[in-house]
Amino acid sequence: MSEIPVFWVLLYLLAALMATALLAKHPRAPVEEPKLIQCPDCQMTISRRALMCPHCGLQLNHLEVSEENAA
């Protein structure tokens, strides 16, 4: 009777090792930059690709270029 619990413990350990090996082979997906940002002037949420804030009218095309140069 003591062989059955030992079998299940060994099977559990083997499954855990296999799961760990599979997870190590598949790296996590790269983190995307958020599609929405806050306007530096009015703090409202706007699209990252917006050229002008629709809320306050701030021109954003120069800010996007400076962010790309900083990265």
mmCIF file of the N, C-alpha and C atoms, coordinates in Angstrom:
data_MODEL
# 
_entry.id   MODEL 
# 
loop_
_atom_site.group_PDB 
_atom_site.id 
_atom_site.type_symbol 
_atom_site.label_atom_id 
_atom_site.label_alt_id 
_atom_site.label_comp_id 
_atom_site.label_asym_id 
_atom_site.label_entity_id 
_atom_site.label_seq_id 
_atom_site.pdbx_PDB_ins_code 
_atom_site.Cartn_x 
_atom_site.Cartn_y 
_atom_site.Cartn_z 
_atom_site.occupancy 
_atom_site.B_iso_or_equiv 
_atom_site.pdbx_formal_charge 
_atom_site.auth_seq_id 
_atom_site.auth_comp_id 
_atom_site.auth_asym_id 
_atom_site.auth_atom_id 
_atom_site.pdbx_PDB_model_num 
ATOM 1   N N  . MET A 1 1  ? 0.811  -1.204 0.000   1.00 0.00 ? 1  MET A N  1 
ATOM 2   C CA . MET A 1 1  ? 0.000  0.000  0.000   1.00 0.00 ? 1  MET A CA 1 
ATOM 3   C C  . MET A 1 1  ? 0.850  1.261  0.000   1.00 0.00 ? 1  MET A C  1 
ATOM 4   N N  . SER A 1 2  ? 2.016  1.235  0.560   1.00 0.00 ? 2  SER A N  1 
ATOM 5   C CA . SER A 1 2  ? 2.845  2.435  0.637   1.00 0.00 ? 2  SER A CA 1 
ATOM 6   C C  . SER A 1 2  ? 3.432  2.800  -0.719  1.00 0.00 ? 2  SER A C  1 
ATOM 7   N N  . GLU A 1 3  ? 3.365  1.907  -1.704  1.00 0.00 ? 3  GLU A N  1 
ATOM 8   C CA . GLU A 1 3  ? 3.901  2.196  -3.031  1.00 0.00 ? 3  GLU A CA 1 
ATOM 9   C C  . GLU A 1 3  ? 3.010  3.182  -3.793  1.00 0.00 ? 3  GLU A C  1 
ATOM 10  N N  . ILE A 1 4  ? 1.713  3.168  -3.577  1.00 0.00 ? 4  ILE A N  1 
ATOM 11  C CA . ILE A 1 4  ? 0.802  4.026  -4.320  1.00 0.00 ? 4  ILE A CA 1 
ATOM 12  C C  . ILE A 1 4  ? 1.031  5.502  -3.995  1.00 0.00 ? 4  ILE A C  1 
ATOM 13  N N  . PRO A 1 5  ? 1.127  5.914  -2.734  1.00 0.00 ? 5  PRO A N  1 
ATOM 14  C CA . PRO A 1 5  ? 1.402  7.334  -2.476  1.00 0.00 ? 5  PRO A CA 1 
ATOM 15  C C  . PRO A 1 5  ? 2.768  7.768  -3.021  1.00 0.00 ? 5  PRO A C  1 
ATOM 16  N N  . VAL A 1 6  ? 3.752  6.910  -2.965  1.00 0.00 ? 6  VAL A N  1 
ATOM 17  C CA . VAL A 1 6  ? 5.077  7.247  -3.499  1.00 0.00 ? 6  VAL A CA 1 
ATOM 18  C C  . VAL A 1 6  ? 4.969  7.475  -5.002  1.00 0.00 ? 6  VAL A C  1 
ATOM 19  N N  . PHE A 1 7  ? 4.207  6.632  -5.681  1.00 0.00 ? 7  PHE A N  1 
ATOM 20  C CA . PHE A 1 7  ? 4.006  6.789  -7.123  1.00 0.00 ? 7  PHE A CA 1 
ATOM 21  C C  . PHE A 1 7  ? 3.407  8.159  -7.443  1.00 0.00 ? 7  PHE A C  1 
ATOM 22  N N  . TRP A 1 8  ? 2.366  8.560  -6.711  1.00 0.00 ? 8  TRP A N  1 
ATOM 23  C CA . TRP A 1 8  ? 1.706  9.829  -6.978  1.00 0.00 ? 8  TRP A CA 1 
ATOM 24  C C  . TRP A 1 8  ? 2.615  11.017 -6.667  1.00 0.00 ? 8  TRP A C  1 
ATOM 25  N N  . VAL A 1 9  ? 3.432  10.901 -5.645  1.00 0.00 ? 9  VAL A N  1 
ATOM 26  C CA . VAL A 1 9  ? 4.378  11.979 -5.315  1.00 0.00 ? 9  VAL A CA 1 
ATOM 27  C C  . VAL A 1 9  ? 5.403  12.119 -6.429  1.00 0.00 ? 9  VAL A C  1 
ATOM 28  N N  . LEU A 1 10 ? 5.924  11.002 -6.916  1.00 0.00 ? 10 LEU A N  1 
ATOM 29  C CA . LEU A 1 10 ? 6.895  11.049 -8.011  1.00 0.00 ? 10 LEU A CA 1 
ATOM 30  C C  . LEU A 1 10 ? 6.254  11.580 -9.296  1.00 0.00 ? 10 LEU A C  1 
ATOM 31  N N  . LEU A 1 11 ? 5.027  11.181 -9.560  1.00 0.00 ? 11 LEU A N  1 
ATOM 32  C CA . LEU A 1 11 ? 4.327  11.667 -10.741 1.00 0.00 ? 11 LEU A CA 1 
ATOM 33  C C  . LEU A 1 11 ? 4.093  13.181 -10.648 1.00 0.00 ? 11 LEU A C  1 
ATOM 34  N N  . TYR A 1 12 ? 3.730  13.659 -9.470  1.00 0.00 ? 12 TYR A N  1 
ATOM 35  C CA . TYR A 1 12 ? 3.523  15.089 -9.259  1.00 0.00 ? 12 TYR A CA 1 
ATOM 36  C C  . TYR A 1 12 ? 4.824  15.861 -9.474  1.00 0.00 ? 12 TYR A C  1 
ATOM 37  N N  . LEU A 1 13 ? 5.919  15.355 -8.939  1.00 0.00 ? 13 LEU A N  1 
ATOM 38  C CA . LEU A 1 13 ? 7.208  16.030 -9.108  1.00 0.00 ? 13 LEU A CA 1 
ATOM 39  C C  . LEU A 1 13 ? 7.634  16.049 -10.565 1.00 0.00 ? 13 LEU A C  1 
ATOM 40  N N  . LEU A 1 14 ? 7.409  14.954 -11.268 1.00 0.00 ? 14 LEU A N  1 
ATOM 41  C CA . LEU A 1 14 ? 7.751  14.896 -12.686 1.00 0.00 ? 14 LEU A CA 1 
ATOM 42  C C  . LEU A 1 14 ? 6.917  15.910 -13.477 1.00 0.00 ? 14 LEU A C  1 
ATOM 43  N N  . ALA A 1 15 ? 5.632  15.993 -13.186 1.00 0.00 ? 15 ALA A N  1 
ATOM 44  C CA . ALA A 1 15 ? 4.774  16.957 -13.872 1.00 0.00 ? 15 ALA A CA 1 
ATOM 45  C C  . ALA A 1 15 ? 5.213  18.390 -13.575 1.00 0.00 ? 15 ALA A C  1 
ATOM 46  N N  . ALA A 1 16 ? 5.601  18.671 -12.352 1.00 0.00 ? 16 ALA A N  1 
ATOM 47  C CA . ALA A 1 16 ? 6.061  20.014 -11.998 1.00 0.00 ? 16 ALA A CA 1 
ATOM 48  C C  . ALA A 1 16 ? 7.346  20.368 -12.739 1.00 0.00 ? 16 ALA A C  1 
ATOM 49  N N  . LEU A 1 17 ? 8.250  19.418 -12.852 1.00 0.00 ? 17 LEU A N  1 
ATOM 50  C CA . LEU A 1 17 ? 9.496  19.665 -13.589 1.00 0.00 ? 17 LEU A CA 1 
ATOM 51  C C  . LEU A 1 17 ? 9.224  19.896 -15.070 1.00 0.00 ? 17 LEU A C  1 
ATOM 52  N N  . MET A 1 18 ? 8.318  19.130 -15.632 1.00 0.00 ? 18 MET A N  1 
ATOM 53  C CA . MET A 1 18 ? 7.988  19.311 -17.048 1.00 0.00 ? 18 MET A CA 1 
ATOM 54  C C  . MET A 1 18 ? 7.330  20.667 -17.286 1.00 0.00 ? 18 MET A C  1 
ATOM 55  N N  . ALA A 1 19 ? 6.449  21.073 -16.405 1.00 0.00 ? 19 ALA A N  1 
ATOM 56  C CA . ALA A 1 19 ? 5.795  22.377 -16.546 1.00 0.00 ? 19 ALA A CA 1 
ATOM 57  C C  . ALA A 1 19 ? 6.814  23.509 -16.451 1.00 0.00 ? 19 ALA A C  1 
ATOM 58  N N  . THR A 1 20 ? 7.751  23.386 -15.531 1.00 0.00 ? 20 THR A N  1 
ATOM 59  C CA . THR A 1 20 ? 8.791  24.404 -15.381 1.00 0.00 ? 20 THR A CA 1 
ATOM 60  C C  . THR A 1 20 ? 9.651  24.487 -16.633 1.00 0.00 ? 20 THR A C  1 
ATOM 61  N N  . ALA A 1 21 ? 9.995  23.340 -17.209 1.00 0.00 ? 21 ALA A N  1 
ATOM 62  C CA . ALA A 1 21 ? 10.810 23.324 -18.427 1.00 0.00 ? 21 ALA A CA 1 
ATOM 63  C C  . ALA A 1 21 ? 10.054 23.943 -19.590 1.00 0.00 ? 21 ALA A C  1 
ATOM 64  N N  . LEU A 1 22 ? 8.770  23.676 -19.718 1.00 0.00 ? 22 LEU A N  1 
ATOM 65  C CA . LEU A 1 22 ? 7.985  24.252 -20.807 1.00 0.00 ? 22 LEU A CA 1 
ATOM 66  C C  . LEU A 1 22 ? 7.840  25.759 -20.661 1.00 0.00 ? 22 LEU A C  1 
ATOM 67  N N  . LEU A 1 23 ? 7.635  26.228 -19.453 1.00 0.00 ? 23 LEU A N  1 
ATOM 68  C CA . LEU A 1 23 ? 7.492  27.668 -19.231 1.00 0.00 ? 23 LEU A CA 1 
ATOM 69  C C  . LEU A 1 23 ? 8.805  28.403 -19.476 1.00 0.00 ? 23 LEU A C  1 
ATOM 70  N N  . ALA A 1 24 ? 9.917  27.757 -19.185 1.00 0.00 ? 24 ALA A N  1 
ATOM 71  C CA . ALA A 1 24 ? 11.218 28.394 -19.387 1.00 0.00 ? 24 ALA A CA 1 
ATOM 72  C C  . ALA A 1 24 ? 11.529 28.549 -20.873 1.00 0.00 ? 24 ALA A C  1 
ATOM 73  N N  . LYS A 1 25 ? 10.994 27.674 -21.715 1.00 0.00 ? 25 LYS A N  1 
ATOM 74  C CA . LYS A 1 25 ? 11.261 27.744 -23.155 1.00 0.00 ? 25 LYS A CA 1 
ATOM 75  C C  . LYS A 1 25 ? 10.493 28.866 -23.828 1.00 0.00 ? 25 LYS A C  1 
ATOM 76  N N  . HIS A 1 26 ? 9.352  29.241 -23.279 1.00 0.00 ? 26 HIS A N  1 
ATOM 77  C CA . HIS A 1 26 ? 8.507  30.246 -23.906 1.00 0.00 ? 26 HIS A CA 1 
ATOM 78  C C  . HIS A 1 26 ? 8.619  31.564 -23.154 1.00 0.00 ? 26 HIS A C  1 
ATOM 79  N N  . PRO A 1 27 ? 9.399  32.511 -23.702 1.00 0.00 ? 27 PRO A N  1 
ATOM 80  C CA . PRO A 1 27 ? 9.519  33.805 -23.017 1.00 0.00 ? 27 PRO A CA 1 
ATOM 81  C C  . PRO A 1 27 ? 8.196  34.551 -23.057 1.00 0.00 ? 27 PRO A C  1 
ATOM 82  N N  . ARG A 1 28 ? 8.051  35.456 -22.141 1.00 0.00 ? 28 ARG A N  1 
ATOM 83  C CA . ARG A 1 28 ? 6.825  36.258 -22.075 1.00 0.00 ? 28 ARG A CA 1 
ATOM 84  C C  . ARG A 1 28 ? 6.759  37.210 -23.254 1.00 0.00 ? 28 ARG A C  1 
ATOM 85  N N  . ALA A 1 29 ? 5.558  37.559 -23.616 1.00 0.00 ? 29 ALA A N  1 
ATOM 86  C CA . ALA A 1 29 ? 5.347  38.483 -24.725 1.00 0.00 ? 29 ALA A CA 1 
ATOM 87  C C  . ALA A 1 29 ? 5.923  39.854 -24.363 1.00 0.00 ? 29 ALA A C  1 
ATOM 88  N N  . PRO A 1 30 ? 6.484  40.553 -25.348 1.00 0.00 ? 30 PRO A N  1 
ATOM 89  C CA . PRO A 1 30 ? 7.026  41.883 -25.053 1.00 0.00 ? 30 PRO A CA 1 
ATOM 90  C C  . PRO A 1 30 ? 5.917  42.834 -24.629 1.00 0.00 ? 30 PRO A C  1 
ATOM 91  N N  . VAL A 1 31 ? 6.264  43.737 -23.757 1.00 0.00 ? 31 VAL A N  1 
ATOM 92  C CA . VAL A 1 31 ? 5.297  44.707 -23.241 1.00 0.00 ? 31 VAL A CA 1 
ATOM 93  C C  . VAL A 1 31 ? 5.146  45.832 -24.258 1.00 0.00 ? 31 VAL A C  1 
ATOM 94  N N  . GLU A 1 32 ? 3.908  46.069 -24.673 1.00 0.00 ? 32 GLU A N  1 
ATOM 95  C CA . GLU A 1 32 ? 3.643  47.155 -25.616 1.00 0.00 ? 32 GLU A CA 1 
ATOM 96  C C  . GLU A 1 32 ? 3.499  48.473 -24.867 1.00 0.00 ? 32 GLU A C  1 
ATOM 97  N N  . GLU A 1 33 ? 3.857  49.536 -25.559 1.00 0.00 ? 33 GLU A N  1 
ATOM 98  C CA . GLU A 1 33 ? 3.645  50.849 -24.975 1.00 0.00 ? 33 GLU A CA 1 
ATOM 99  C C  . GLU A 1 33 ? 2.147  51.129 -24.963 1.00 0.00 ? 33 GLU A C  1 
ATOM 100 N N  . PRO A 1 34 ? 1.671  51.838 -23.980 1.00 0.00 ? 34 PRO A N  1 
ATOM 101 C CA . PRO A 1 34 ? 0.231  52.121 -23.926 1.00 0.00 ? 34 PRO A CA 1 
ATOM 102 C C  . PRO A 1 34 ? -0.205 52.959 -25.128 1.00 0.00 ? 34 PRO A C  1 
ATOM 103 N N  . LYS A 1 35 ? -1.416 52.713 -25.596 1.00 0.00 ? 35 LYS A N  1 
ATOM 104 C CA . LYS A 1 35 ? -1.936 53.452 -26.740 1.00 0.00 ? 35 LYS A CA 1 
ATOM 105 C C  . LYS A 1 35 ? -2.489 54.803 -26.332 1.00 0.00 ? 35 LYS A C  1 
ATOM 106 N N  . LEU A 1 36 ? -2.727 54.976 -25.049 1.00 0.00 ? 36 LEU A N  1 
ATOM 107 C CA . LEU A 1 36 ? -3.249 56.244 -24.552 1.00 0.00 ? 36 LEU A CA 1 
ATOM 108 C C  . LEU A 1 36 ? -2.235 56.880 -23.610 1.00 0.00 ? 36 LEU A C  1 
ATOM 109 N N  . ILE A 1 37 ? -2.118 58.183 -23.676 1.00 0.00 ? 37 ILE A N  1 
ATOM 110 C CA . ILE A 1 37 ? -1.222 58.937 -22.804 1.00 0.00 ? 37 ILE A CA 1 
ATOM 111 C C  . ILE A 1 37 ? -1.998 60.111 -22.225 1.00 0.00 ? 37 ILE A C  1 
ATOM 112 N N  . GLN A 1 38 ? -1.382 60.828 -21.322 1.00 0.00 ? 38 GLN A N  1 
ATOM 113 C CA . GLN A 1 38 ? -1.986 62.041 -20.780 1.00 0.00 ? 38 GLN A CA 1 
ATOM 114 C C  . GLN A 1 38 ? -1.380 63.242 -21.476 1.00 0.00 ? 38 GLN A C  1 
ATOM 115 N N  . CYS A 1 39 ? -2.236 64.174 -21.802 1.00 0.00 ? 39 CYS A N  1 
ATOM 116 C CA . CYS A 1 39 ? -1.770 65.424 -22.391 1.00 0.00 ? 39 CYS A CA 1 
ATOM 117 C C  . CYS A 1 39 ? -0.914 66.141 -21.355 1.00 0.00 ? 39 CYS A C  1 
ATOM 118 N N  . PRO A 1 40 ? 0.275  66.614 -21.732 1.00 0.00 ? 40 PRO A N  1 
ATOM 119 C CA . PRO A 1 40 ? 1.127  67.306 -20.762 1.00 0.00 ? 40 PRO A CA 1 
ATOM 120 C C  . PRO A 1 40 ? 0.546  68.630 -20.283 1.00 0.00 ? 40 PRO A C  1 
ATOM 121 N N  . ASP A 1 41 ? -0.396 69.192 -21.042 1.00 0.00 ? 41 ASP A N  1 
ATOM 122 C CA . ASP A 1 41 ? -0.958 70.493 -20.669 1.00 0.00 ? 41 ASP A CA 1 
ATOM 123 C C  . ASP A 1 41 ? -2.218 70.356 -19.804 1.00 0.00 ? 41 ASP A C  1 
ATOM 124 N N  . CYS A 1 42 ? -3.215 69.570 -20.279 1.00 0.00 ? 42 CYS A N  1 
ATOM 125 C CA . CYS A 1 42 ? -4.487 69.493 -19.555 1.00 0.00 ? 42 CYS A CA 1 
ATOM 126 C C  . CYS A 1 42 ? -4.684 68.182 -18.796 1.00 0.00 ? 42 CYS A C  1 
ATOM 127 N N  . GLN A 1 43 ? -3.771 67.241 -18.951 1.00 0.00 ? 43 GLN A N  1 
ATOM 128 C CA . GLN A 1 43 ? -3.800 65.946 -18.254 1.00 0.00 ? 43 GLN A CA 1 
ATOM 129 C C  . GLN A 1 43 ? -4.966 65.044 -18.659 1.00 0.00 ? 43 GLN A C  1 
ATOM 130 N N  . MET A 1 44 ? -5.642 65.330 -19.759 1.00 0.00 ? 44 MET A N  1 
ATOM 131 C CA . MET A 1 44 ? -6.720 64.472 -20.252 1.00 0.00 ? 44 MET A CA 1 
ATOM 132 C C  . MET A 1 44 ? -6.102 63.310 -21.033 1.00 0.00 ? 44 MET A C  1 
ATOM 133 N N  . THR A 1 45 ? -6.815 62.203 -21.109 1.00 0.00 ? 45 THR A N  1 
ATOM 134 C CA . THR A 1 45 ? -6.329 61.024 -21.810 1.00 0.00 ? 45 THR A CA 1 
ATOM 135 C C  . THR A 1 45 ? -6.546 61.195 -23.308 1.00 0.00 ? 45 THR A C  1 
ATOM 136 N N  . ILE A 1 46 ? -5.459 60.969 -24.075 1.00 0.00 ? 46 ILE A N  1 
ATOM 137 C CA . ILE A 1 46 ? -5.512 61.111 -25.531 1.00 0.00 ? 46 ILE A CA 1 
ATOM 138 C C  . ILE A 1 46 ? -4.735 59.971 -26.175 1.00 0.00 ? 46 ILE A C  1 
ATOM 139 N N  . SER A 1 47 ? -4.879 59.809 -27.468 1.00 0.00 ? 47 SER A N  1 
ATOM 140 C CA . SER A 1 47 ? -4.148 58.789 -28.214 1.00 0.00 ? 47 SER A CA 1 
ATOM 141 C C  . SER A 1 47 ? -2.670 59.154 -28.276 1.00 0.00 ? 47 SER A C  1 
ATOM 142 N N  . ARG A 1 48 ? -1.818 58.143 -28.213 1.00 0.00 ? 48 ARG A N  1 
ATOM 143 C CA . ARG A 1 48 ? -0.374 58.366 -28.319 1.00 0.00 ? 48 ARG A CA 1 
ATOM 144 C C  . ARG A 1 48 ? -0.017 58.950 -29.685 1.00 0.00 ? 48 ARG A C  1 
ATOM 145 N N  . ARG A 1 49 ? -0.821 58.630 -30.709 1.00 0.00 ? 49 ARG A N  1 
ATOM 146 C CA . ARG A 1 49 ? -0.524 59.089 -32.062 1.00 0.00 ? 49 ARG A CA 1 
ATOM 147 C C  . ARG A 1 49 ? -1.146 60.446 -32.392 1.00 0.00 ? 49 ARG A C  1 
ATOM 148 N N  . ALA A 1 50 ? -1.854 61.042 -31.455 1.00 0.00 ? 50 ALA A N  1 
ATOM 149 C CA . ALA A 1 50 ? -2.518 62.331 -31.719 1.00 0.00 ? 50 ALA A CA 1 
ATOM 150 C C  . ALA A 1 50 ? -1.478 63.414 -31.994 1.00 0.00 ? 50 ALA A C  1 
ATOM 151 N N  . LEU A 1 51 ? -1.783 64.250 -32.961 1.00 0.00 ? 51 LEU A N  1 
ATOM 152 C CA . LEU A 1 51 ? -0.909 65.378 -33.273 1.00 0.00 ? 51 LEU A CA 1 
ATOM 153 C C  . LEU A 1 51 ? -1.304 66.620 -32.499 1.00 0.00 ? 51 LEU A C  1 
ATOM 154 N N  . MET A 1 52 ? -2.553 66.621 -32.007 1.00 0.00 ? 52 MET A N  1 
ATOM 155 C CA . MET A 1 52 ? -3.054 67.754 -31.248 1.00 0.00 ? 52 MET A CA 1 
ATOM 156 C C  . MET A 1 52 ? -4.028 67.222 -30.210 1.00 0.00 ? 52 MET A C  1 
ATOM 157 N N  . CYS A 1 53 ? -3.987 67.774 -29.019 1.00 0.00 ? 53 CYS A N  1 
ATOM 158 C CA . CYS A 1 53 ? -4.925 67.375 -27.969 1.00 0.00 ? 53 CYS A CA 1 
ATOM 159 C C  . CYS A 1 53 ? -6.315 67.880 -28.343 1.00 0.00 ? 53 CYS A C  1 
ATOM 160 N N  . PRO A 1 54 ? -7.318 66.982 -28.421 1.00 0.00 ? 54 PRO A N  1 
ATOM 161 C CA . PRO A 1 54 ? -8.663 67.443 -28.771 1.00 0.00 ? 54 PRO A CA 1 
ATOM 162 C C  . PRO A 1 54 ? -9.335 68.227 -27.645 1.00 0.00 ? 54 PRO A C  1 
ATOM 163 N N  . HIS A 1 55 ? -8.782 68.202 -26.459 1.00 0.00 ? 55 HIS A N  1 
ATOM 164 C CA . HIS A 1 55 ? -9.376 68.894 -25.314 1.00 0.00 ? 55 HIS A CA 1 
ATOM 165 C C  . HIS A 1 55 ? -8.873 70.330 -25.179 1.00 0.00 ? 55 HIS A C  1 
ATOM 166 N N  . CYS A 1 56 ? -7.553 70.506 -25.254 1.00 0.00 ? 56 CYS A N  1 
ATOM 167 C CA . CYS A 1 56 ? -6.998 71.851 -25.037 1.00 0.00 ? 56 CYS A CA 1 
ATOM 168 C C  . CYS A 1 56 ? -6.325 72.435 -26.273 1.00 0.00 ? 56 CYS A C  1 
ATOM 169 N N  . GLY A 1 57 ? -6.109 71.618 -27.318 1.00 0.00 ? 57 GLY A N  1 
ATOM 170 C CA . GLY A 1 57 ? -5.528 72.130 -28.552 1.00 0.00 ? 57 GLY A CA 1 
ATOM 171 C C  . GLY A 1 57 ? -4.010 72.148 -28.584 1.00 0.00 ? 57 GLY A C  1 
ATOM 172 N N  . LEU A 1 58 ? -3.348 71.599 -27.586 1.00 0.00 ? 58 LEU A N  1 
ATOM 173 C CA . LEU A 1 58 ? -1.880 71.588 -27.563 1.00 0.00 ? 58 LEU A CA 1 
ATOM 174 C C  . LEU A 1 58 ? -1.338 70.775 -28.730 1.00 0.00 ? 58 LEU A C  1 
ATOM 175 N N  . GLN A 1 59 ? -0.395 71.357 -29.474 1.00 0.00 ? 59 GLN A N  1 
ATOM 176 C CA . GLN A 1 59 ? 0.250  70.639 -30.574 1.00 0.00 ? 59 GLN A CA 1 
ATOM 177 C C  . GLN A 1 59 ? 1.202  69.588 -29.993 1.00 0.00 ? 59 GLN A C  1 
ATOM 178 N N  . LEU A 1 60 ? 1.044  68.328 -30.394 1.00 0.00 ? 60 LEU A N  1 
ATOM 179 C CA . LEU A 1 60 ? 1.823  67.245 -29.808 1.00 0.00 ? 60 LEU A CA 1 
ATOM 180 C C  . LEU A 1 60 ? 2.848  66.639 -30.752 1.00 0.00 ? 60 LEU A C  1 
ATOM 181 N N  . ASN A 1 61 ? 2.887  67.047 -31.999 1.00 0.00 ? 61 ASN A N  1 
ATOM 182 C CA . ASN A 1 61 ? 3.803  66.414 -32.942 1.00 0.00 ? 61 ASN A CA 1 
ATOM 183 C C  . ASN A 1 61 ? 5.261  66.572 -32.521 1.00 0.00 ? 61 ASN A C  1 
ATOM 184 N N  . HIS A 1 62 ? 5.615  67.687 -31.917 1.00 0.00 ? 62 HIS A N  1 
ATOM 185 C CA . HIS A 1 62 ? 6.999  67.878 -31.467 1.00 0.00 ? 62 HIS A CA 1 
ATOM 186 C C  . HIS A 1 62 ? 7.287  67.039 -30.225 1.00 0.00 ? 62 HIS A C  1 
ATOM 187 N N  . LEU A 1 63 ? 6.272  66.758 -29.396 1.00 0.00 ? 63 LEU A N  1 
ATOM 188 C CA . LEU A 1 63 ? 6.485  65.949 -28.200 1.00 0.00 ? 63 LEU A CA 1 
ATOM 189 C C  . LEU A 1 63 ? 6.742  64.501 -28.552 1.00 0.00 ? 63 LEU A C  1 
ATOM 190 N N  . GLU A 1 64 ? 6.044  63.983 -29.588 1.00 0.00 ? 64 GLU A N  1 
ATOM 191 C CA . GLU A 1 64 ? 6.229  62.598 -29.990 1.00 0.00 ? 64 GLU A CA 1 
ATOM 192 C C  . GLU A 1 64 ? 7.640  62.380 -30.543 1.00 0.00 ? 64 GLU A C  1 
ATOM 193 N N  . VAL A 1 65 ? 8.148  63.345 -31.313 1.00 0.00 ? 65 VAL A N  1 
ATOM 194 C CA . VAL A 1 65 ? 9.499  63.225 -31.840 1.00 0.00 ? 65 VAL A CA 1 
ATOM 195 C C  . VAL A 1 65 ? 10.523 63.248 -30.729 1.00 0.00 ? 65 VAL A C  1 
ATOM 196 N N  . SER A 1 66 ? 10.347 64.120 -29.727 1.00 0.00 ? 66 SER A N  1 
ATOM 197 C CA . SER A 1 66 ? 11.316 64.182 -28.623 1.00 0.00 ? 66 SER A CA 1 
ATOM 198 C C  . SER A 1 66 ? 11.253 62.930 -27.767 1.00 0.00 ? 66 SER A C  1 
ATOM 199 N N  . GLU A 1 67 ? 10.079 62.289 -27.628 1.00 0.00 ? 67 GLU A N  1 
ATOM 200 C CA . GLU A 1 67 ? 9.982  61.040 -26.886 1.00 0.00 ? 67 GLU A CA 1 
ATOM 201 C C  . GLU A 1 67 ? 10.729 59.929 -27.595 1.00 0.00 ? 67 GLU A C  1 
ATOM 202 N N  . GLU A 1 68 ? 10.638 59.891 -28.955 1.00 0.00 ? 68 GLU A N  1 
ATOM 203 C CA . GLU A 1 68 ? 11.340 58.860 -29.720 1.00 0.00 ? 68 GLU A CA 1 
ATOM 204 C C  . GLU A 1 68 ? 12.845 59.035 -29.600 1.00 0.00 ? 68 GLU A C  1 
ATOM 205 N N  . ASN A 1 69 ? 13.324 60.286 -29.597 1.00 0.00 ? 69 ASN A N  1 
ATOM 206 C CA . ASN A 1 69 ? 14.755 60.536 -29.462 1.00 0.00 ? 69 ASN A CA 1 
ATOM 207 C C  . ASN A 1 69 ? 15.259 60.168 -28.082 1.00 0.00 ? 69 ASN A C  1 
ATOM 208 N N  . ALA A 1 70 ? 14.419 60.337 -27.054 1.00 0.00 ? 70 ALA A N  1 
ATOM 209 C CA . ALA A 1 70 ? 14.821 60.023 -25.682 1.00 0.00 ? 70 ALA A CA 1 
ATOM 210 C C  . ALA A 1 70 ? 14.904 58.517 -25.475 1.00 0.00 ? 70 ALA A C  1 
ATOM 211 N N  . ALA A 1 71 ? 14.102 57.745 -26.193 1.00 0.00 ? 71 ALA A N  1 
ATOM 212 C CA . ALA A 1 71 ? 14.072 56.273 -26.014 1.00 0.00 ? 71 ALA A CA 1 
ATOM 213 C C  . ALA A 1 71 ? 15.192 55.575 -26.694 1.00 0.00 ? 71 ALA A C  1 
# 
